[in-house]
């Protein structure tokens, strides 16, 4: 039975009650990305410090957690605005949780009482379950995690917009959440149009936001096939001139949709200017990876470029050691370079750490390993086992869908001796959806 203090803590709105997960790999990767973007963090400094505080505590670094949370507290107290006063509710609730988990019950109780006082001073508007500052902060936090969390974020941004329909920050959050919350099989023309409209609304409200302008240009091309190379080129120049690289991924994705060579050319140009940026190098490496993946199988050209790309990804995984996608790209490139032994070593290392991975990353690992086993002709039976592992995890992802599709095709072909077993498995998995 919970103590009265813990019961009160569970009722607070903060990172510790938002069910963000405790997967070590995900939290370490998120911490690294946030520290990678420290220069842009000043835009939403309070959000940045509060989330880092939660991550540090979840990883076992209480002193670091308190450092970031007290930084956020100081910034808000200096601002002295009503918005800051409301956001202090989330911050002080986080502090209450950290002190509780450290066993400092009096300090924890003191912060709970402060939160309750702030809630009385800044109640939620009539008809709203949460104050828009709280629902908006919750939306931005959920947006950092998997697709199911991004779908929750959509609801919280809509809740915030109900109270503050002209607030640019909530329109931007809704646009980004809707752009990232769905898998390919869920897109319909109606949903794509709705997403495009949300992105347009946010971009029109803030024409100086390079991130939003980049996203809007990409979405116009994806949904309406509207090409505007001149506009995208101007976004590249703005990124280079201002050092604001937030929209770079969207800009280069636009060029990649037209020509991988053009995307690499622009990526190289940005890299020349920001040669020490791990983020830019990672994006450029991914462009080279996609070029390798599109090449003719077993060609000498693919083998040579794979070897170049391997060197690039060896640097990427040094900069981002928690990036499973980087490690899996490296494994695939080793297979293309006819070094199956090294690819197997990478997979075995990742599989040994699977319990630290969130569900969507486990699915990606299992699906990738299943493809590796099949394509390197090591074990088709084992490949099926890993497709089944990916499919049975209850989490929406592209890799789950692809695994199910391959298993269904295996049954339809009727050649594999395990067809009946796979068929029964699929019935069970699909019934649980």
Secondary structure, DSSP 4 states (H G I P E B T S, - for coil): ---HHHHHHHTS-SGGGTT----HHHHHHHHHHHHHTHHHHGGGHHHHHHHHHHHHHHTT-HHHHHHHHHHHHHHHHHH--HHHHHHHHHHHHHHHHHHHHTT-HHHHHHHHHHHHHHHHHSPPPTT-SS-HHHHHHHHHHHTTS-HHHHHHHHHHHHHHHHH-TT-HHHHHHHHHHHHHS--GGG--HHHHHHHHHHHHHHHHH-TT-HHHHHHHHHHHHHHH----HHHHHHHHHHHHHH---TTHHHHHHHHHHH-HHHHHHHHHHHHHHSTT-HHHHHHHHHHHHHHHHTSPTT-HHHHHHHHHHHHHHHHHHHHTTT-HHHHHHHHHHHHHTT-HHHHHHHHHHHHHTGGGS-HHHHHHHHHHHHHHHHHTTS-HHHHHHHHHHHHHS-S--HHHHHHHHHHHHHHHH--STTHHHHHHHHHHHHHT-
